Amino acid sequence: MNIQVVIIAILFAGAAFYLGRKIYRSLFEKKGCGTNCKCGVDFSNVQPDKH
């Protein structure tokens, strides 16, 4: 097998693993909020700035 084909196969496998991991983490790993995300804050009483 040619060395160029081996290098391309390794790069392709790495890219496929990276994309698969990104997709998996975006769909299945919703365990909670990150740091300083403010998703539990109620913004209903906040008045917008008037310029």
N, C-alpha and C positions, 0 to 999 in steps of 0.2 A: 504494500500500500504506500502511496506517495505521502511524504511528510506534510505537504500542503493540505491534503485531504484530512489527515489526522488533526491538524490545527483547526481547520474549519469545523470539523465535527465536534471538537472540544468547545470551541466558541459557541456553536449552535446549541449544544447541550447546556452550557452555562446560561445562555440567554433564555432558553426554554424553562430552566429551573427558576431563574429570577422572575420571569413573568408569571409562572405558575404559583410561586410563593406570594407575589403581590396580589394576585387574584384571590388566592385562598385567604390571605390575611384581611382583605377588604370585605369578604363575604362572611367568614366564619368566626373571626376572633374579635368579637365585640364584647369584651369583658367589663368595660367601664370607661370612664373618662380619662383623658390624658391630663397632664398637669396644666393648670390654669386655662381650662377650656371654657368655663362659665356656662356649661350647658344646663346646670340646675338653677340658674338665676332667672327670676321673673322680671322681664323688662317691660311689662305692661304699663307701669306707672311712670316710665321715663319719658320726659318731654323732649322733643327734638330741638336742636339749636335753631334759632331764628336769626339769619344773617341779613 
